[in-house]
Each structure stands twice: as C-alpha cells, then as structure tokens.
Amino acid sequence: MGQQQLLLIVLGIIIIGIAIAVSIGIFRAHSIDEKRNLLINEGSSLASLAMSYYKKPSSLGGGANSFIGWTIPNDMLTTATGTFSAEVFTDSVVITCTGNEVVTGTDSVKVKITVLSNGFSTSIIH
C-alpha cells in the first residue's frame, strides 16, 4: 500500500469516529426531549384530574371549588416515565414530575405543572 492510501484510510477512520460521536450526542438530546414530553403528557393528565376534582361538588366526591383533599392516584405516583408529587393548596396544586432520564450528573429531567381553577401551566426545571 502506498502512503497516500494509508493516509486516506486514517482520514476515513477519523471522519467516521467524529460522525459517531456527533450522532450519539444528537440521540441523547432527542432522548431527553422525548422523556420530558412524556412527563409533560402524564403531568397534564394529573392536572386535568385535579381540575375536575376542583369543579365537582363535595356531594359527588369533589372539592367544591377547592383543591384541598386532592391526591395523586396511587398508580400514578411512580410510572415507567418517572415519579410524581403534588403540593396542594386551596386555590392551586403544584405537581412536580421527575423523570428517570439523567440530564447531567445526578440531575434528572424535571417538570413543574401549576394547576389553577381555570387551567394549568408547565415549566421545565431540567
């Protein structure tokens, strides 16, 4: 083999290595975004449950215009996506969704959903 052919082989290996490294980074970023979207979807379902509890009369097992007494259903506390916890106040609920996907170090994907009587908002923590 000539020197030029060896140089081309080495150059090809370097380019392939860089392409693999970049693709791993892109895949990881996509994976984190997908996990965050799953957390937002499951948290939105919990927010809908909290809003329906707020609007139901107490005679039907609701809160009668209060979130006090609402809890996350036991089967939704921990799912394949992550864990969920709630801080319940009279006029709002703050649902914290913590995913299984680690972003950096020990920080997991985390989303906070604030539920009010007329809707909810989502904010990304990690």
MIMARZA-323508 format. One line per field, with one value per residue (C-alpha): residue number from 1; residue in one letter; x, y, z. Coordinates in Angstrom, 3 decimals. Layout:
BEGIN
seq = c(NUM ...)
type = c(A ...)
u = c(X ...)
v = c(Y ...)
w = c(Z ...)
***
This chain:
BEGIN
seq = c(1 2 3 4 5 6 7 8 9 10 11 12 13 14 15 16 17 18 19 20 21 22 23 24 25 26 27 28 29 30 31 32 33 34 35 36 37 38 39 40 41 42 43 44 45 46 47 48 49 50 51 52 53 54 55 56 57 58 59 60 61 62 63 64 65 66 67 68 69 70 71 72 73 74 75 76 77 78 79 80 81 82 83 84 85 86 87 88 89 90 91 92 93 94 95 96 97 98 99 100 101 102 103 104 105 106 107 108 109 110 111 112 113 114 115 116 117 118 119 120 121 122 123 124 125 126)
type = c(M G Q Q Q L L L I V L G I I I I G I A I A V S I G I F R A H S I D E K R N L L I N E G S S L A S L A M S Y Y K K P S S L G G G A N S F I G W T I P N D M L T T A T G T F S A E V F T D S V V I T C T G N E V V T G T D S V K V K I T V L S N G F S T S I I H)
u = c(0.000 1.172 1.447 -1.468 -3.781 -2.815 -3.431 -6.901 -7.728 -6.674 -8.622 -11.699 -11.465 -11.209 -14.256 -16.277 -15.281 -16.394 -19.687 -20.370 -19.608 -21.933 -24.732 -24.506 -24.885 -27.881 -29.520 -29.033 -30.540 -33.534 -33.978 -34.045 -36.598 -38.833 -38.662 -39.558 -42.540 -43.752 -43.530 -45.492 -48.196 -48.591 -48.458 -51.152 -53.366 -52.861 -53.623 -56.905 -57.793 -57.062 -59.190 -62.116 -61.804 -61.884 -65.046 -67.011 -69.388 -68.444 -71.563 -70.043 -66.604 -65.081 -63.517 -66.370 -64.108 -61.093 -58.124 -57.800 -58.228 -56.977 -54.186 -52.334 -53.786 -51.523 -50.928 -49.646 -47.170 -44.491 -44.694 -42.261 -41.660 -40.839 -42.239 -44.856 -45.540 -48.021 -48.273 -51.950 -53.222 -56.765 -56.594 -53.805 -51.830 -48.149 -47.260 -43.560 -42.679 -39.231 -38.127 -35.844 -33.564 -30.462 -29.526 -26.187 -24.504 -27.351 -29.892 -32.924 -35.405 -37.837 -41.040 -43.323 -47.018 -49.068 -52.797 -55.330 -59.121 -59.238 -56.190 -52.609 -49.126 -45.990 -42.434 -39.296 -36.862 -34.245)
v = c(0.000 3.441 6.277 8.090 5.098 4.774 8.483 8.161 5.183 7.088 10.151 7.982 6.427 9.872 11.154 8.073 8.499 12.131 11.204 8.538 10.958 13.614 11.110 9.847 13.431 14.054 10.785 11.659 15.134 13.649 11.039 13.721 15.778 12.739 11.873 15.485 15.333 12.103 13.731 16.746 14.463 12.447 15.612 17.177 14.163 14.683 18.391 17.505 15.186 17.958 20.451 18.038 17.449 21.220 21.664 18.698 19.304 17.722 15.540 13.818 13.380 16.614 19.620 22.116 24.898 23.848 21.621 20.571 16.804 16.025 13.473 11.822 8.352 5.597 4.050 7.421 8.167 6.148 5.150 3.942 7.586 8.845 9.871 12.486 14.513 17.280 20.251 21.000 24.464 25.805 27.592 25.693 22.476 22.261 18.927 18.070 15.436 13.836 11.578 8.568 10.148 11.799 15.054 15.848 14.272 13.379 15.899 14.188 15.540 17.595 19.475 21.563 21.961 24.608 23.906 26.673 26.585 27.704 25.931 24.925 25.981 23.954 24.987 22.970 22.738 20.424)
w = c(0.000 -0.755 1.700 0.106 0.592 4.274 4.767 3.197 5.430 8.575 7.442 6.791 10.262 11.884 9.969 10.915 14.584 14.595 12.912 15.550 18.399 16.961 16.363 19.958 21.200 18.954 20.047 23.739 23.275 21.442 24.169 26.874 24.919 24.450 28.165 29.006 26.619 28.242 31.677 30.442 28.988 32.177 34.302 32.116 32.786 36.510 36.111 34.399 37.271 39.778 37.839 37.654 41.432 41.966 39.923 41.339 44.207 47.512 47.354 44.302 45.882 44.644 46.256 45.744 44.410 46.471 45.731 49.380 49.587 46.088 45.854 43.019 42.366 43.744 40.319 39.033 41.836 40.057 36.403 33.778 32.882 36.389 39.752 40.554 43.687 44.465 46.795 47.336 48.285 48.451 45.118 43.312 43.001 42.084 40.502 40.258 37.673 37.954 35.121 35.055 32.417 33.914 32.156 33.791 36.790 39.109 37.777 36.279 33.780 35.858 35.027 37.250 36.468 38.273 38.269 38.859 38.702 35.067 33.598 34.156 33.110 32.591 33.347 32.655 35.561 33.974)
***
